[in-house]
Amino acid sequence: MANPKTMELPVLPLRGMLVFPGTVLHFDIARPRSIAALEQCMTGKQKLLLLTQKREEDEEPKPEDLYMVGTVVNVRQVMNLPGENIRVLVEGEVRALVQNFQEKENYLQATVQISKDRIVRSNEGKAMVRTAQDLFEEYAKSSQRISQDMVEGLRTLEKPGEIADLLAAHILQKWQEKQEMLSELDPLKRLEKVCGVLVRETDLADTEKEIQSRIRKSVERNQKDYYLREQLRAIQNELGEEEEGDEHGYRKRMEETPLNEEARAKCEKEIDRMSRIAPGSPEYIVSETYIDWILDMPWGKETEDNLDLARAREILDREHYGLDKVKERIIEYLAVLRMKKNMKGPILCFVGPPGVGKTSIVKAIAEAVDRKFVRMSLGGVRDEAEIRGHRKTYIGSMPGRIITGMKQAGSMNPVFLFDEIDKMASDFRGDPASAMLEVLDAEQNNAFRDHYMEIPFDLSKVMFITTANSRETIPEPLLDRMEIIEVPSYTEEEKLQILKRHLMPKQLAEHGMAPGTVTMDEEIMRSMIEGYTREAGVRTLERTAAKICRKAAVYLLENEAESVHVDAERLHAFLGAVRYTREPLEQEARVGIVNGLAWTSVGGETLEVECIPMPGKGNLKLTGQLGDVMKESAEAAFSWVRAHSGELGLEEDFYTKTDIHVHLPEGAVPKDGPSAGITMTTAFVSALTGKKVRQDVAMTGEMTLRGRVLPIGGLKEKTLAAYRAGIRILIIPKENHKDLEEIPSYVLEHFEIIEVEEIQQVLDTALVQA
Ligand code: ADP
């Protein structure tokens, strides 16, 4: 009104709370100054001024620590509590603004100006009131904290300020926000602010409700699933179908399987996990697959070894012709096994060209000792995970091939063959060779860990055997653990025997024909070997034999015959035109052309080195199939020739005017580059001096810069190639003399063999002396 009222009142400071006009509240007081203020008020009009502290923690707030807007309250009730505490019940009467404070003896007093709300009559005010009532009703629906009575009570109020205060008291959570509302003296503005809060709180309450209902649903669903499963279990139990919690019979199987401790624990855990997830869900299937893997492994299953050596020898002989050294070594190995009764020995590694029977002899070993046989090809394996598996956390992950192989074997002690161990590669996906190292290491492999299985698996009883095409390409650390057994390529004579005794009978049987249905003379077999195959082993020969059987079968049906004899004409009819013809040996000695011998991964070959000089500046031009090593030996050869130009009868500065072009014909890439050293030197000397080279001579040997001849590898293969080419004189390094033992005498008889130590001896033999 016109003269706002002022009053003097004792002050009660409040911490973290306040009282709105029109609301009733009780609180406890204990501070002496508060109690003194209360006592003072009780002696007068029983009115107090409540002022909230700006900071809750102030123990003795000064006037400047209090808000300047507070509430005048009537004290309705005072109650002494045990101790010093006093509980006061107050009713908020009206807002008041502090004008000044007076410090009394033991309490604070303030002179205040009473602030009654102005009367609002505008339409805006009414609309605001209605809005607030509607919003509150909505809020009450969303929030479970408000009773219907209160909503209805609010509907009976009309004054915006009163409504605002009531709402602020009920919906605001923080005292700071409440103080803000108390400090707002304009009733309409106050109500507008409260409406804003209502909208915000309703939104929040809605979201809260949504979240709660979501949580409730998922909990309910889990519970429902759980109950259903429990019921199912109970029904199954009632029917006596399965053990409790053992829908798949896993627990029963687990009992029957001699798992190791870790495997048992893992399995147990996984079965428990499974019982808690919904059947058919992806996770469930992952668990199921995993348990199946564990239980399907051949835990504790072993076959009994048969170490009867006579029987083993018989089986090896029955399956393979020749290979005497190899068979002997196998028998020794089995003998040691019989004495020691454990597998801790070197791992056998059969090294040799393709098709010489490495794989099939290992199969025969398995049969000889009565063990299961599994084979894994390492050719092209570059990912460690192929050997050791992928972690279970990846979708669709599986154990590696070792574990897969063991499961397939179905016993803990199979013969496990790693084919092509020299063909592993390593790249960013890890080094498979190091995983193999662990597998093959007798000290470690009793607890092999696959990434997928995550449990140790005992590989110590497995008989590991490996094969490789060449010893050079086997990773060094693996090589250390293995005993190399060379399986050499076959001579034509051996191939003939293998064809006659093994391949033909085998193919006949495979094509359902009785022995003797297809016959041929040895001479025809020879033309079959020479004209249709060119290989170190007998793979193509076996395929060719199969082709003959197919053609023969058609012939027999068409002609209603019982048997067929294959002669030269029929061989041609069955197999088509001859594939390989032997070029007749050049009889004439020639300049600049020398027969070298190469050892390739498929056996031996003759290698014609050709060389011509031309005007130039001493450059060496190389074309054809040459690796780096080959280029180096060409350069060494050229240097030797330059250094010896005088003795060779060349002009001392010949190389300032002459270029040399060396060409090696296309063909398989030689395994050992340097062995063409003496061949190239001979070609250079011949080309530069014009002296002719004998064409019935072939040679192999590495050469040092000073002209010393060093030993080479693959002598047997090279000699066989020379034999096939019709060579008469064979030049070999003296240090290779011991290797001649391995070559059949009928082959050696064919040659004049010259063993050399110096390049001059080579030149003396190969060059036609003018
Ligand atoms: P590799 O593993 O060395 O490549 P395989 O073991 O696959 O060779 O042999 C190819 C085929 O040749 C097989 O059918 C095998 O039985 C046959 N074979 C190889 N050597 C002989 C042999 N000495 N006696 C009988 N058959 C052989």
Residues whose N, C-alpha, C, O or C-beta is under 5 A from the ligand:
A	BS01	ADP	E319 H320 Y321 P353 P354 G355 V356 G357 K358 T359 S360 I361 I498 H502 V538 R539
